[in-house]
Amino acid sequence: MMEDMITTIFVLCDELLKALNIKEDPQVKMNNAEVMTVGLVAAYFFGGHHDRLPTGIRAKAETLTPALEGLVPA
């Protein structure tokens, strides 16, 4: 159930970005749809707690942590 929902969220994010003609930076390690999916999954399933994400998703999200530090108010 959760895997199907995560896949659906990713596909919707990816299709939205394509429809809006949003281009990826060539240096990215995670594409825009993946970033959006991590945030939405954390919000929907885990009350916004990224630390409670499943291991595979958390590993992807942790690659963003250094880049995001200081951008989000504490």
N, C-alpha and C positions, 0 to 999 in steps of 0.2 A: 504494500500500500504506500509506504513512505517513499520507496524507490520510484514508484510510478509518478507520484506527485512531484518529486524532485526533477525527474526527467521532463515532465510536463512544464514545470516552471522554467527549466533551462531552454526548452524549445520555444516557449512563448517569448522569453527574453531575447533569444537569438533572432527570431523572426521579427520582433519589434525593431531591433537594431538594424536589421537588413532593410525593413520597410522605411526607416528613417534615414537610410543611407549613411549610417555611422561607420566610419572606417577605424580599423585597429592601428595602433602604433606598431611599427615593425619590431620594437624592442620588448613587447609585452611577454610576460611569463604566464599570465592568466588572461584570457580574452574577456571582453566586456560582459558577455552573457554569463560567464562563470562567476565574475565578481558580483553581478546582480543576483545570481542564483544563491550564492553563499549568504548574502544579506537577507534575501527573502526567506530562505529556508530557516535561518537562525531566528528570524522574527516570527515566522508562522509556527514552527514546531518547538522552538526552545525559548520562547519569550524574549528574544533578542540576545540570549547568552551564547556568544560564539564559542565559548569554552566548553559548551555541552554538545557541540556538533559531533557527528560520527567521525572516526579517525581519518578516513579518506578525505572528507570534505574539510576537516580541520587542518590537515596537512596542506591542502591547497590554500586555505585562508591564511595560514601562518606565513606564506611567502609574501603576503601583502603587508604584514604587520610593520616592518621597518619603514616602508614607504608611507604608511598612514599615520605614523606617530606624529603628534603635534597638529594634525589636521582636524581631529575631532576633539571638541572641548571635553575636559574631564568631568 
